[in-house]
Amino acid sequence: MRLGPQVYVDPFDDKTVLGRYINDPRNRLLQNVIFDKRPEEQCAYVIAKRDIAAGEEIFADYGRWYWL
């Protein structure tokens, strides 16, 4: 994930970073979380846009550049 100019994080090999399991629904209406990017902390917080039920899949917008 790009946090800022030349600042990236990649949780690929770290299974303790639960954000790695968030998917992009490719339909903005299904998004239930947003990323609060903090380049100065080298992390991004996951913020719920609404209440999320137990077992419900987590969806966030990866950004248009992800799909190019």
ABEGO torsion letter per residue (X at the ends): XBABBGBBBBAAABAABAAAABBBAGBAAABABBBBBBAAAGBBBBBBABBBBBGBBBBBBAEAAAAX
